[in-house]
Amino acid sequence: MLILLIVLLVLWLILAIVGFAIKGLLWLAIIGIVLFAGTAAIGMVRRRGLRR
């Protein structure tokens, strides 16, 4: 599960970088940032729940 989370975070980060690099794809950067933040938040919540 942790490997999947890391792969998704890297994928979303790459999408954000590509979106910022190509000005016409700014929407791609926004989607990448939103997905990165969402995946990180879900990962933190699940890891916190497993510790208990």
Buried (B, 14 or more C-beta within 10 A) or exposed (E): EEEEBEEBBEBBBEBBEEBBEEEEBEEBBBBBBEBBEEBBEEBEEEEEEEEE
